[in-house]
Amino acid sequence: MLYDLDLTDREEDVRRIMEDRFSALSKEQGKAVLAFLKYMSGIRKADSEAALRAIASYWDRFDDAKP
């Protein structure tokens, strides 16, 4: 699942399809995904780099602390 949330290096049409799917989530659901990715980015046994890429590629838009 972690890798499915990362839009980095996706072909344009695939990225558009995935963004359309993600846009169906409510703001609260998007924040929950962001919280999951932040949690996973801090776990040594997880692919923390993939979690950080996923955040940067789409999910950081749900971060209220971001300007």
mmCIF file as Biopython writes it, N, C-alpha, C and O atoms, coordinates in Angstrom:
data_model
#
loop_
_atom_site.group_PDB
_atom_site.id
_atom_site.type_symbol
_atom_site.label_atom_id
_atom_site.label_alt_id
_atom_site.label_comp_id
_atom_site.label_asym_id
_atom_site.label_entity_id
_atom_site.label_seq_id
_atom_site.pdbx_PDB_ins_code
_atom_site.Cartn_x
_atom_site.Cartn_y
_atom_site.Cartn_z
_atom_site.occupancy
_atom_site.B_iso_or_equiv
_atom_site.auth_seq_id
_atom_site.auth_asym_id
_atom_site.pdbx_PDB_model_num
ATOM 1   N N  . MET A ? 1  ? 0.813   -1.182 0.000   1.0 0.0 1  A 1 
ATOM 2   C CA . MET A ? 1  ? 0.000   0.000  0.000   1.0 0.0 1  A 1 
ATOM 3   C C  . MET A ? 1  ? 0.866   1.260  0.000   1.0 0.0 1  A 1 
ATOM 4   O O  . MET A ? 1  ? 0.537   2.240  -0.668  1.0 0.0 1  A 1 
ATOM 5   N N  . LEU A ? 2  ? 1.943   1.235  0.728   1.0 0.0 2  A 1 
ATOM 6   C CA . LEU A ? 2  ? 2.805   2.408  0.818   1.0 0.0 2  A 1 
ATOM 7   C C  . LEU A ? 2  ? 3.241   2.883  -0.557  1.0 0.0 2  A 1 
ATOM 8   O O  . LEU A ? 2  ? 3.220   4.082  -0.837  1.0 0.0 2  A 1 
ATOM 9   N N  . TYR A ? 3  ? 3.633   1.963  -1.407  1.0 0.0 3  A 1 
ATOM 10  C CA . TYR A ? 3  ? 4.116   2.332  -2.743  1.0 0.0 3  A 1 
ATOM 11  C C  . TYR A ? 3  ? 2.996   2.831  -3.642  1.0 0.0 3  A 1 
ATOM 12  O O  . TYR A ? 3  ? 3.247   3.606  -4.564  1.0 0.0 3  A 1 
ATOM 13  N N  . ASP A ? 4  ? 1.784   2.406  -3.392  1.0 0.0 4  A 1 
ATOM 14  C CA . ASP A ? 4  ? 0.641   2.875  -4.180  1.0 0.0 4  A 1 
ATOM 15  C C  . ASP A ? 4  ? 0.316   4.334  -3.903  1.0 0.0 4  A 1 
ATOM 16  O O  . ASP A ? 4  ? -0.358  4.976  -4.709  1.0 0.0 4  A 1 
ATOM 17  N N  . LEU A ? 5  ? 0.776   4.864  -2.791  1.0 0.0 5  A 1 
ATOM 18  C CA . LEU A ? 5  ? 0.500   6.251  -2.428  1.0 0.0 5  A 1 
ATOM 19  C C  . LEU A ? 5  ? 1.540   7.220  -2.982  1.0 0.0 5  A 1 
ATOM 20  O O  . LEU A ? 5  ? 1.365   8.436  -2.906  1.0 0.0 5  A 1 
ATOM 21  N N  . ASP A ? 6  ? 2.610   6.683  -3.533  1.0 0.0 6  A 1 
ATOM 22  C CA . ASP A ? 6  ? 3.709   7.489  -4.068  1.0 0.0 6  A 1 
ATOM 23  C C  . ASP A ? 6  ? 3.475   7.755  -5.555  1.0 0.0 6  A 1 
ATOM 24  O O  . ASP A ? 6  ? 3.442   6.824  -6.359  1.0 0.0 6  A 1 
ATOM 25  N N  . LEU A ? 7  ? 3.313   9.020  -5.913  1.0 0.0 7  A 1 
ATOM 26  C CA . LEU A ? 7  ? 3.075   9.381  -7.311  1.0 0.0 7  A 1 
ATOM 27  C C  . LEU A ? 7  ? 4.361   9.764  -8.046  1.0 0.0 7  A 1 
ATOM 28  O O  . LEU A ? 7  ? 4.320   10.135 -9.219  1.0 0.0 7  A 1 
ATOM 29  N N  . THR A ? 8  ? 5.492   9.677  -7.364  1.0 0.0 8  A 1 
ATOM 30  C CA . THR A ? 8  ? 6.779   9.985  -7.978  1.0 0.0 8  A 1 
ATOM 31  C C  . THR A ? 8  ? 7.052   9.020  -9.134  1.0 0.0 8  A 1 
ATOM 32  O O  . THR A ? 8  ? 6.819   7.816  -9.028  1.0 0.0 8  A 1 
ATOM 33  N N  . ASP A ? 9  ? 7.540   9.566  -10.209 1.0 0.0 9  A 1 
ATOM 34  C CA . ASP A ? 9  ? 7.947   8.774  -11.385 1.0 0.0 9  A 1 
ATOM 35  C C  . ASP A ? 9  ? 6.802   8.001  -12.043 1.0 0.0 9  A 1 
ATOM 36  O O  . ASP A ? 9  ? 7.041   6.990  -12.703 1.0 0.0 9  A 1 
ATOM 37  N N  . ARG A ? 10 ? 5.589   8.456  -11.876 1.0 0.0 10 A 1 
ATOM 38  C CA . ARG A ? 10 ? 4.451   7.823  -12.569 1.0 0.0 10 A 1 
ATOM 39  C C  . ARG A ? 10 ? 4.279   8.482  -13.927 1.0 0.0 10 A 1 
ATOM 40  O O  . ARG A ? 10 ? 4.545   9.673  -14.087 1.0 0.0 10 A 1 
ATOM 41  N N  . GLU A ? 11 ? 3.839   7.712  -14.892 1.0 0.0 11 A 1 
ATOM 42  C CA . GLU A ? 11 ? 3.515   8.297  -16.192 1.0 0.0 11 A 1 
ATOM 43  C C  . GLU A ? 11 ? 2.363   9.278  -15.997 1.0 0.0 11 A 1 
ATOM 44  O O  . GLU A ? 11 ? 1.554   9.128  -15.082 1.0 0.0 11 A 1 
ATOM 45  N N  . GLU A ? 12 ? 2.301   10.275 -16.862 1.0 0.0 12 A 1 
ATOM 46  C CA . GLU A ? 12 ? 1.328   11.356 -16.702 1.0 0.0 12 A 1 
ATOM 47  C C  . GLU A ? 12 ? -0.105  10.847 -16.612 1.0 0.0 12 A 1 
ATOM 48  O O  . GLU A ? 12 ? -0.869  11.298 -15.759 1.0 0.0 12 A 1 
ATOM 49  N N  . ASP A ? 13 ? -0.476  9.912  -17.486 1.0 0.0 13 A 1 
ATOM 50  C CA . ASP A ? 13 ? -1.856  9.423  -17.462 1.0 0.0 13 A 1 
ATOM 51  C C  . ASP A ? 13 ? -2.142  8.596  -16.205 1.0 0.0 13 A 1 
ATOM 52  O O  . ASP A ? 13 ? -3.246  8.656  -15.663 1.0 0.0 13 A 1 
ATOM 53  N N  . VAL A ? 14 ? -1.168  7.838  -15.746 1.0 0.0 14 A 1 
ATOM 54  C CA . VAL A ? 14 ? -1.335  7.051  -14.522 1.0 0.0 14 A 1 
ATOM 55  C C  . VAL A ? 14 ? -1.447  7.986  -13.319 1.0 0.0 14 A 1 
ATOM 56  O O  . VAL A ? 14 ? -2.288  7.784  -12.443 1.0 0.0 14 A 1 
ATOM 57  N N  . ARG A ? 15 ? -0.595  9.006  -13.284 1.0 0.0 15 A 1 
ATOM 58  C CA . ARG A ? 15 ? -0.651  9.976  -12.185 1.0 0.0 15 A 1 
ATOM 59  C C  . ARG A ? 15 ? -2.010  10.665 -12.142 1.0 0.0 15 A 1 
ATOM 60  O O  . ARG A ? 15 ? -2.576  10.855 -11.065 1.0 0.0 15 A 1 
ATOM 61  N N  . ARG A ? 16 ? -2.533  11.039 -13.297 1.0 0.0 16 A 1 
ATOM 62  C CA . ARG A ? 16 ? -3.838  11.707 -13.362 1.0 0.0 16 A 1 
ATOM 63  C C  . ARG A ? 16 ? -4.942  10.787 -12.827 1.0 0.0 16 A 1 
ATOM 64  O O  . ARG A ? 16 ? -5.810  11.232 -12.077 1.0 0.0 16 A 1 
ATOM 65  N N  . ILE A ? 17 ? -4.908  9.536  -13.203 1.0 0.0 17 A 1 
ATOM 66  C CA . ILE A ? 17 ? -5.910  8.569  -12.726 1.0 0.0 17 A 1 
ATOM 67  C C  . ILE A ? 17 ? -5.822  8.428  -11.208 1.0 0.0 17 A 1 
ATOM 68  O O  . ILE A ? 17 ? -6.839  8.423  -10.514 1.0 0.0 17 A 1 
ATOM 69  N N  . MET A ? 18 ? -4.595  8.313  -10.703 1.0 0.0 18 A 1 
ATOM 70  C CA . MET A ? 18 ? -4.424  8.148  -9.258  1.0 0.0 18 A 1 
ATOM 71  C C  . MET A ? 18 ? -4.861  9.406  -8.505  1.0 0.0 18 A 1 
ATOM 72  O O  . MET A ? 18 ? -5.490  9.307  -7.451  1.0 0.0 18 A 1 
ATOM 73  N N  . GLU A ? 19 ? -4.536  10.581 -9.035  1.0 0.0 19 A 1 
ATOM 74  C CA . GLU A ? 19 ? -4.973  11.815 -8.396  1.0 0.0 19 A 1 
ATOM 75  C C  . GLU A ? 19 ? -6.495  11.923 -8.398  1.0 0.0 19 A 1 
ATOM 76  O O  . GLU A ? 19 ? -7.084  12.412 -7.434  1.0 0.0 19 A 1 
ATOM 77  N N  . ASP A ? 20 ? -7.131  11.471 -9.469  1.0 0.0 20 A 1 
ATOM 78  C CA . ASP A ? 20 ? -8.600  11.459 -9.506  1.0 0.0 20 A 1 
ATOM 79  C C  . ASP A ? 20 ? -9.157  10.561 -8.405  1.0 0.0 20 A 1 
ATOM 80  O O  . ASP A ? 20 ? -10.131 10.916 -7.741  1.0 0.0 20 A 1 
ATOM 81  N N  . ARG A ? 21 ? -8.542  9.406  -8.215  1.0 0.0 21 A 1 
ATOM 82  C CA . ARG A ? 21 ? -9.000  8.492  -7.166  1.0 0.0 21 A 1 
ATOM 83  C C  . ARG A ? 21 ? -8.781  9.091  -5.787  1.0 0.0 21 A 1 
ATOM 84  O O  . ARG A ? 21 ? -9.660  9.033  -4.926  1.0 0.0 21 A 1 
ATOM 85  N N  . PHE A ? 22 ? -7.602  9.667  -5.584  1.0 0.0 22 A 1 
ATOM 86  C CA . PHE A ? 22 ? -7.298  10.264 -4.285  1.0 0.0 22 A 1 
ATOM 87  C C  . PHE A ? 22 ? -8.206  11.448 -3.991  1.0 0.0 22 A 1 
ATOM 88  O O  . PHE A ? 22 ? -8.534  11.698 -2.831  1.0 0.0 22 A 1 
ATOM 89  N N  . SER A ? 23 ? -8.614  12.174 -5.007  1.0 0.0 23 A 1 
ATOM 90  C CA . SER A ? 23 ? -9.444  13.359 -4.793  1.0 0.0 23 A 1 
ATOM 91  C C  . SER A ? 23 ? -10.841 13.002 -4.273  1.0 0.0 23 A 1 
ATOM 92  O O  . SER A ? 23 ? -11.566 13.878 -3.802  1.0 0.0 23 A 1 
ATOM 93  N N  . ALA A ? 24 ? -11.217 11.738 -4.353  1.0 0.0 24 A 1 
ATOM 94  C CA . ALA A ? 24 ? -12.511 11.301 -3.825  1.0 0.0 24 A 1 
ATOM 95  C C  . ALA A ? 24 ? -12.500 11.242 -2.294  1.0 0.0 24 A 1 
ATOM 96  O O  . ALA A ? 24 ? -13.556 11.160 -1.666  1.0 0.0 24 A 1 
ATOM 97  N N  . LEU A ? 25 ? -11.315 11.285 -1.702  1.0 0.0 25 A 1 
ATOM 98  C CA . LEU A ? 25 ? -11.213 11.236 -0.251  1.0 0.0 25 A 1 
ATOM 99  C C  . LEU A ? 25 ? -11.612 12.582 0.353   1.0 0.0 25 A 1 
ATOM 100 O O  . LEU A ? 25 ? -11.386 13.637 -0.238  1.0 0.0 25 A 1 
ATOM 101 N N  . SER A ? 26 ? -12.192 12.523 1.506   1.0 0.0 26 A 1 
ATOM 102 C CA . SER A ? 26 ? -12.509 13.762 2.233   1.0 0.0 26 A 1 
ATOM 103 C C  . SER A ? 26 ? -11.215 14.350 2.788   1.0 0.0 26 A 1 
ATOM 104 O O  . SER A ? 26 ? -10.174 13.693 2.781   1.0 0.0 26 A 1 
ATOM 105 N N  . LYS A ? 27 ? -11.286 15.587 3.266   1.0 0.0 27 A 1 
ATOM 106 C CA . LYS A ? 27 ? -10.116 16.224 3.862   1.0 0.0 27 A 1 
ATOM 107 C C  . LYS A ? 27 ? -9.633  15.422 5.066   1.0 0.0 27 A 1 
ATOM 108 O O  . LYS A ? 27 ? -8.428  15.262 5.264   1.0 0.0 27 A 1 
ATOM 109 N N  . GLU A ? 28 ? -10.553 14.925 5.857   1.0 0.0 28 A 1 
ATOM 110 C CA . GLU A ? 28 ? -10.193 14.137 7.032   1.0 0.0 28 A 1 
ATOM 111 C C  . GLU A ? 28 ? -9.510  12.834 6.633   1.0 0.0 28 A 1 
ATOM 112 O O  . GLU A ? 28 ? -8.551  12.415 7.281   1.0 0.0 28 A 1 
ATOM 113 N N  . GLN A ? 29 ? -9.990  12.195 5.580   1.0 0.0 29 A 1 
ATOM 114 C CA . GLN A ? 29 ? -9.362  10.962 5.105   1.0 0.0 29 A 1 
ATOM 115 C C  . GLN A ? 29 ? -7.961  11.241 4.559   1.0 0.0 29 A 1 
ATOM 116 O O  . GLN A ? 29 ? -7.037  10.458 4.783   1.0 0.0 29 A 1 
ATOM 117 N N  . GLY A ? 30 ? -7.806  12.350 3.846   1.0 0.0 30 A 1 
ATOM 118 C CA . GLY A ? 30 ? -6.492  12.734 3.345   1.0 0.0 30 A 1 
ATOM 119 C C  . GLY A ? 30 ? -5.523  12.984 4.484   1.0 0.0 30 A 1 
ATOM 120 O O  . GLY A ? 30 ? -4.352  12.611 4.406   1.0 0.0 30 A 1 
ATOM 121 N N  . LYS A ? 31 ? -6.011  13.618 5.548   1.0 0.0 31 A 1 
ATOM 122 C CA . LYS A ? 31 ? -5.171  13.855 6.718   1.0 0.0 31 A 1 
ATOM 123 C C  . LYS A ? 31 ? -4.778  12.529 7.380   1.0 0.0 31 A 1 
ATOM 124 O O  . LYS A ? 31 ? -3.666  12.396 7.892   1.0 0.0 31 A 1 
ATOM 125 N N  . ALA A ? 32 ? -5.675  11.567 7.371   1.0 0.0 32 A 1 
ATOM 126 C CA . ALA A ? 32 ? -5.365  10.257 7.941   1.0 0.0 32 A 1 
ATOM 127 C C  . ALA A ? 32 ? -4.274  9.560  7.120   1.0 0.0 32 A 1 
ATOM 128 O O  . ALA A ? 32 ? -3.373  8.941  7.687   1.0 0.0 32 A 1 
ATOM 129 N N  . VAL A ? 33 ? -4.352  9.657  5.817   1.0 0.0 33 A 1 
ATOM 130 C CA . VAL A ? 33 ? -3.310  9.070  4.962   1.0 0.0 33 A 1 
ATOM 131 C C  . VAL A ? 33 ? -1.979  9.764  5.238   1.0 0.0 33 A 1 
ATOM 132 O O  . VAL A ? 33 ? -0.950  9.102  5.371   1.0 0.0 33 A 1 
ATOM 133 N N  . LEU A ? 34 ? -1.995  11.084 5.325   1.0 0.0 34 A 1 
ATOM 134 C CA . LEU A ? 34 ? -0.776  11.835 5.628   1.0 0.0 34 A 1 
ATOM 135 C C  . LEU A ? 34 ? -0.204  11.409 6.976   1.0 0.0 34 A 1 
ATOM 136 O O  . LEU A ? 34 ? 1.008   11.229 7.098   1.0 0.0 34 A 1 
ATOM 137 N N  . ALA A ? 35 ? -1.045  11.245 7.980   1.0 0.0 35 A 1 
ATOM 138 C CA . ALA A ? 35 ? -0.581  10.802 9.300   1.0 0.0 35 A 1 
ATOM 139 C C  . ALA A ? 35 ? 0.058   9.412  9.213   1.0 0.0 35 A 1 
ATOM 140 O O  . ALA A ? 35 ? 1.090   9.162  9.836   1.0 0.0 35 A 1 
ATOM 141 N N  . PHE A ? 36 ? -0.547  8.523  8.449   1.0 0.0 36 A 1 
ATOM 142 C CA . PHE A ? 36 ? 0.011   7.184  8.243   1.0 0.0 36 A 1 
ATOM 143 C C  . PHE A ? 36 ? 1.391   7.285  7.591   1.0 0.0 36 A 1 
ATOM 144 O O  . PHE A ? 36 ? 2.337   6.625  8.022   1.0 0.0 36 A 1 
ATOM 145 N N  . LEU A ? 37 ? 1.501   8.115  6.549   1.0 0.0 37 A 1 
ATOM 146 C CA . LEU A ? 37 ? 2.785   8.247  5.845   1.0 0.0 37 A 1 
ATOM 147 C C  . LEU A ? 37 ? 3.854   8.862  6.749   1.0 0.0 37 A 1 
ATOM 148 O O  . LEU A ? 37 ? 5.011   8.444  6.714   1.0 0.0 37 A 1 
ATOM 149 N N  . LYS A ? 38 ? 3.475   9.844  7.551   1.0 0.0 38 A 1 
ATOM 150 C CA . LYS A ? 38 ? 4.436   10.424 8.487   1.0 0.0 38 A 1 
ATOM 151 C C  . LYS A ? 38 ? 4.893   9.379  9.503   1.0 0.0 38 A 1 
ATOM 152 O O  . LYS A ? 38 ? 6.076   9.302  9.836   1.0 0.0 38 A 1 
ATOM 153 N N  . TYR A ? 39 ? 3.963   8.587  9.986   1.0 0.0 39 A 1 
ATOM 154 C CA . TYR A ? 39 ? 4.308   7.513  10.913  1.0 0.0 39 A 1 
ATOM 155 C C  . TYR A ? 39 ? 5.271   6.523  10.251  1.0 0.0 39 A 1 
ATOM 156 O O  . TYR A ? 39 ? 6.287   6.154  10.839  1.0 0.0 39 A 1 
ATOM 157 N N  . MET A ? 40 ? 4.953   6.103  9.044   1.0 0.0 40 A 1 
ATOM 158 C CA . MET A ? 40 ? 5.789   5.132  8.338   1.0 0.0 40 A 1 
ATOM 159 C C  . MET A ? 40 ? 7.167   5.701  8.015   1.0 0.0 40 A 1 
ATOM 160 O O  . MET A ? 40 ? 8.143   4.955  7.941   1.0 0.0 40 A 1 
ATOM 161 N N  . SER A ? 41 ? 7.249   7.003  7.825   1.0 0.0 41 A 1 
ATOM 162 C CA . SER A ? 41 ? 8.548   7.601  7.510   1.0 0.0 41 A 1 
ATOM 163 C C  . SER A ? 41 ? 9.499   7.558  8.701   1.0 0.0 41 A 1 
ATOM 164 O O  . SER A ? 41 ? 10.708  7.722  8.535   1.0 0.0 41 A 1 
ATOM 165 N N  . GLY A ? 42 ? 8.969   7.341  9.885   1.0 0.0 42 A 1 
ATOM 166 C CA . GLY A ? 42 ? 9.804   7.281  11.075  1.0 0.0 42 A 1 
ATOM 167 C C  . GLY A ? 42 ? 10.121  5.878  11.556  1.0 0.0 42 A 1 
ATOM 168 O O  . GLY A ? 42 ? 10.810  5.710  12.562  1.0 0.0 42 A 1 
ATOM 169 N N  . ILE A ? 43 ? 9.633   4.878  10.860  1.0 0.0 43 A 1 
ATOM 170 C CA . ILE A ? 43 ? 9.864   3.490  11.268  1.0 0.0 43 A 1 
ATOM 171 C C  . ILE A ? 43 ? 11.063  2.939  10.508  1.0 0.0 43 A 1 
ATOM 172 O O  . ILE A ? 43 ? 11.097  2.967  9.277   1.0 0.0 43 A 1 
ATOM 173 N N  . ARG A ? 44 ? 12.023  2.448  11.236  1.0 0.0 44 A 1 
ATOM 174 C CA . ARG A ? 44 ? 13.257  1.964  10.623  1.0 0.0 44 A 1 
ATOM 175 C C  . ARG A ? 44 ? 13.028  0.753  9.707   1.0 0.0 44 A 1 
ATOM 176 O O  . ARG A ? 44 ? 13.699  0.621  8.683   1.0 0.0 44 A 1 
ATOM 177 N N  . LYS A ? 45 ? 12.095  -0.123 10.064  1.0 0.0 45 A 1 
ATOM 178 C CA . LYS A ? 45 ? 11.867  -1.335 9.272   1.0 0.0 45 A 1 
ATOM 179 C C  . LYS A ? 45 ? 11.014  -1.070 8.031   1.0 0.0 45 A 1 
ATOM 180 O O  . LYS A ? 45 ? 10.925  -1.923 7.148   1.0 0.0 45 A 1 
ATOM 181 N N  . ALA A ? 46 ? 10.397  0.090  7.961   1.0 0.0 46 A 1 
ATOM 182 C CA . ALA A ? 46 ? 9.573   0.451  6.793   1.0 0.0 46 A 1 
ATOM 183 C C  . ALA A ? 46 ? 10.449  1.179  5.788   1.0 0.0 46 A 1 
ATOM 184 O O  . ALA A ? 46 ? 11.562  1.598  6.103   1.0 0.0 46 A 1 
ATOM 185 N N  . ASP A ? 47 ? 9.941   1.321  4.599   1.0 0.0 47 A 1 
ATOM 186 C CA . ASP A ? 47 ? 10.636  2.089  3.568   1.0 0.0 47 A 1 
ATOM 187 C C  . ASP A ? 47 ? 10.318  3.563  3.793   1.0 0.0 47 A 1 
ATOM 188 O O  . ASP A ? 47 ? 9.417   4.120  3.165   1.0 0.0 47 A 1 
ATOM 189 N N  . SER A ? 48 ? 11.065  4.178  4.689   1.0 0.0 48 A 1 
ATOM 190 C CA . SER A ? 48 ? 10.786  5.564  5.065   1.0 0.0 48 A 1 
ATOM 191 C C  . SER A ? 48 ? 10.977  6.513  3.888   1.0 0.0 48 A 1 
ATOM 192 O O  . SER A ? 48 ? 10.293  7.533  3.808   1.0 0.0 48 A 1 
ATOM 193 N N  . GLU A ? 49 ? 11.879  6.203  2.989   1.0 0.0 49 A 1 
ATOM 194 C CA . GLU A ? 49 ? 12.083  7.052  1.813   1.0 0.0 49 A 1 
ATOM 195 C C  . GLU A ? 49 ? 10.846  7.050  0.911   1.0 0.0 49 A 1 
ATOM 196 O O  . GLU A ? 49 ? 10.476  8.089  0.365   1.0 0.0 49 A 1 
ATOM 197 N N  . ALA A ? 50 ? 10.215  5.903  0.756   1.0 0.0 50 A 1 
ATOM 198 C CA . ALA A ? 50 ? 8.992   5.817  -0.056  1.0 0.0 50 A 1 
ATOM 199 C C  . ALA A ? 50 ? 7.880   6.631  0.594   1.0 0.0 50 A 1 
ATOM 200 O O  . ALA A ? 50 ? 7.106   7.295  -0.097  1.0 0.0 50 A 1 
ATOM 201 N N  . ALA A ? 51 ? 7.801   6.581  1.913   1.0 0.0 51 A 1 
ATOM 202 C CA . ALA A ? 51 ? 6.785   7.364  2.618   1.0 0.0 51 A 1 
ATOM 203 C C  . ALA A ? 51 ? 7.024   8.855  2.418   1.0 0.0 51 A 1 
ATOM 204 O O  . ALA A ? 51 ? 6.078   9.605  2.182   1.0 0.0 51 A 1 
ATOM 205 N N  . LEU A ? 52 ? 8.266   9.288  2.509   1.0 0.0 52 A 1 
ATOM 206 C CA . LEU A ? 52 ? 8.588   10.703 2.302   1.0 0.0 52 A 1 
ATOM 207 C C  . LEU A ? 52 ? 8.324   11.138 0.862   1.0 0.0 52 A 1 
ATOM 208 O O  . LEU A ? 52 ? 7.854   12.251 0.625   1.0 0.0 52 A 1 
ATOM 209 N N  . ARG A ? 53 ? 8.622   10.267 -0.095  1.0 0.0 53 A 1 
ATOM 210 C CA . ARG A ? 53 ? 8.321   10.575 -1.504  1.0 0.0 53 A 1 
ATOM 211 C C  . ARG A ? 53 ? 6.821   10.715 -1.713  1.0 0.0 53 A 1 
ATOM 212 O O  . ARG A ? 53 ? 6.367   11.614 -2.420  1.0 0.0 53 A 1 
ATOM 213 N N  . ALA A ? 54 ? 6.053   9.823  -1.096  1.0 0.0 54 A 1 
ATOM 214 C CA . ALA A ? 54 ? 4.593   9.883  -1.229  1.0 0.0 54 A 1 
ATOM 215 C C  . ALA A ? 54 ? 4.062   11.189 -0.664  1.0 0.0 54 A 1 
ATOM 216 O O  . ALA A ? 54 ? 3.193   11.824 -1.263  1.0 0.0 54 A 1 
ATOM 217 N N  . ILE A ? 55 ? 4.581   11.589 0.486   1.0 0.0 55 A 1 
ATOM 218 C CA . ILE A ? 55 ? 4.149   12.858 1.082   1.0 0.0 55 A 1 
ATOM 219 C C  . ILE A ? 55 ? 4.437   14.001 0.128   1.0 0.0 55 A 1 
ATOM 220 O O  . ILE A ? 55 ? 3.568   14.832 -0.138  1.0 0.0 55 A 1 
ATOM 221 N N  . ALA A ? 56 ? 5.653   14.042 -0.385  1.0 0.0 56 A 1 
ATOM 222 C CA . ALA A ? 56 ? 6.053   15.145 -1.265  1.0 0.0 56 A 1 
ATOM 223 C C  . ALA A ? 56 ? 5.322   15.121 -2.605  1.0 0.0 56 A 1 
ATOM 224 O O  . ALA A ? 56 ? 5.095   16.172 -3.205  1.0 0.0 56 A 1 
ATOM 225 N N  . SER A ? 57 ? 4.955   13.936 -3.077  1.0 0.0 57 A 1 
ATOM 226 C CA . SER A ? 57 ? 4.344   13.834 -4.401  1.0 0.0 57 A 1 
ATOM 227 C C  . SER A ? 57 ? 2.855   14.166 -4.431  1.0 0.0 57 A 1 
ATOM 228 O O  . SER A ? 57 ? 2.310   14.436 -5.501  1.0 0.0 57 A 1 
ATOM 229 N N  . TYR A ? 58 ? 2.183   14.150 -3.273  1.0 0.0 58 A 1 
ATOM 230 C CA . TYR A ? 58 ? 0.740   14.445 -3.265  1.0 0.0 58 A 1 
ATOM 231 C C  . TYR A ? 58 ? 0.201   14.813 -1.888  1.0 0.0 58 A 1 
ATOM 232 O O  . TYR A ? 58 ? -0.526  15.798 -1.757  1.0 0.0 58 A 1 
ATOM 233 N N  . TRP A ? 59 ? 0.539   14.051 -0.876  1.0 0.0 59 A 1 
ATOM 234 C CA . TRP A ? 59 ? -0.169  14.072 0.393   1.0 0.0 59 A 1 
ATOM 235 C C  . TRP A ? 59 ? 0.156   15.262 1.276   1.0 0.0 59 A 1 
ATOM 236 O O  . TRP A ? 59 ? -0.561  15.509 2.246   1.0 0.0 59 A 1 
ATOM 237 N N  . ASP A ? 60 ? 1.206   16.006 0.977   1.0 0.0 60 A 1 
ATOM 238 C CA . ASP A ? 60 ? 1.518   17.171 1.809   1.0 0.0 60 A 1 
ATOM 239 C C  . ASP A ? 60 ? 0.474   18.268 1.700   1.0 0.0 60 A 1 
ATOM 240 O O  . ASP A ? 60 ? 0.469   19.188 2.519   1.0 0.0 60 A 1 
ATOM 241 N N  . ARG A ? 61 ? -0.401  18.198 0.721   1.0 0.0 61 A 1 
ATOM 242 C CA . ARG A ? 61 ? -1.473  19.183 0.599   1.0 0.0 61 A 1 
ATOM 243 C C  . ARG A ? 61 ? -2.470  19.097 1.756   1.0 0.0 61 A 1 
ATOM 244 O O  . ARG A ? 61 ? -3.263  20.015 1.961   1.0 0.0 61 A 1 
ATOM 245 N N  . PHE A ? 62 ? -2.432  18.011 2.501   1.0 0.0 62 A 1 
ATOM 246 C CA . PHE A ? 62 ? -3.328  17.844 3.649   1.0 0.0 62 A 1 
ATOM 247 C C  . PHE A ? 62 ? -2.680  18.292 4.955   1.0 0.0 62 A 1 
ATOM 248 O O  . PHE A ? 62 ? -3.278  18.159 6.023   1.0 0.0 62 A 1 
ATOM 249 N N  . ASP A ? 63 ? -1.472  18.819 4.875   1.0 0.0 63 A 1 
ATOM 250 C CA . ASP A ? 63 ? -0.757  19.270 6.067   1.0 0.0 63 A 1 
ATOM 251 C C  . ASP A ? 63 ? -1.159  20.691 6.388   1.0 0.0 63 A 1 
ATOM 252 O O  . ASP A ? 63 ? -0.780  21.621 5.677   1.0 0.0 63 A 1 
ATOM 253 N N  . ASP A ? 64 ? -1.924  20.870 7.451   1.0 0.0 64 A 1 
ATOM 254 C CA . ASP A ? 64 ? -2.394  22.205 7.849   1.0 0.0 64 A 1 
ATOM 255 C C  . ASP A ? 64 ? -1.253  23.117 8.275   1.0 0.0 64 A 1 
ATOM 256 O O  . ASP A ? 64 ? -1.387  24.339 8.225   1.0 0.0 64 A 1 
ATOM 257 N N  . ALA A ? 65 ? -0.132  22.538 8.693   1.0 0.0 65 A 1 
ATOM 258 C CA . ALA A ? 65 ? 1.005   23.340 9.137   1.0 0.0 65 A 1 
ATOM 259 C C  . ALA A ? 65 ? 1.808   23.898 7.959   1.0 0.0 65 A 1 
ATOM 260 O O  . ALA A ? 65 ? 2.619   24.809 8.128   1.0 0.0 65 A 1 
ATOM 261 N N  . LYS A ? 66 ? 1.580   23.352 6.784   1.0 0.0 66 A 1 
ATOM 262 C CA . LYS A ? 66 ? 2.301   23.809 5.596   1.0 0.0 66 A 1 
ATOM 263 C C  . LYS A ? 66 ? 1.650   25.094 5.075   1.0 0.0 66 A 1 
ATOM 264 O O  . LYS A ? 66 ? 0.426   25.184 4.977   1.0 0.0 66 A 1 
ATOM 265 N N  . PRO A ? 67 ? 2.478   26.082 4.745   1.0 0.0 67 A 1 
ATOM 266 C CA . PRO A ? 67 ? 1.914   27.365 4.261   1.0 0.0 67 A 1 
ATOM 267 C C  . PRO A ? 67 ? 1.206   27.262 2.926   1.0 0.0 67 A 1 
ATOM 268 O O  . PRO A ? 67 ? 0.695   28.260 2.419   1.0 0.0 67 A 1 
#
